């Protein structure tokens, strides 16, 4: 291994950790900061500050992330913010400023997706089938775990549809199969929906731009259906559970998983009070306590003591106000707007990831978890190709 290869691996260390250690260790997002520091030092030693100008000039999404990090720092000082979220935003911002993104090649990403998929299926299988632990007791909670698996699945799916030889086809197929099985084992309905919609949109883009390799499309669809059919009992169990919860809700019982979410969402207007612009920060818990005393919060929901409101848009509005919600929407909309001039494979990956997270945000808070926040930020910015670079079309 020559010096250049070692230097490149050091620069790529955060991406290597993103698809390996961070999927295993509960505090893997903390260790990510060490990887980022090593990467920045290696970048400065080899390329100096050359990447910063190019990144700021061509990547509008990076400007949004920098703004989010700045506002997060203000919120942390002004009225409180999760230290995990602040750490992830600051760490991702610094890394993406310096990162020479041309190093993240399709071949390297293909290898990372296989490693990540193997780790995700191992985690999901062990905790759900061997240890038989409740989902909230997994090393990484089942919902962010499913989000990570689905993110890797999106990357693998696009690679499968655009691969050029049998070796790539095999690696991408295995990665996709393992990711889908991991998603199903998680029993996370919101991620099932997000991954399904993202997959459909990627397929529609293929048809729209007439970039269809039917052999790979059929292979991809066969893999998805085969993986789903092989885990039919798990799917049926969750579907039956959902139907039962819906019946409970229609009969007036809101103490189920879905029912508690509905209760939290209904609290939104009451939680805002006079903090619409900047949000309530950590004082949202005091407002929640006051609403309970007024009889607006049920006993079951009060005992649940939610740290967040199971909807990223509502949670961001309550805690960070209209400014925070606007930045959240921009981090979805700006990458989509930027994909217009991107190579097709990167356009599909970015679109799939944005749609996955936007739908996951309806029932969870993927931007509150360090692991899922890092996965989104690093992939969304790292995938962009700049005009001066030669990329596959």
Beta strands, then each sheet from edge to edge (+ up, - down):
end
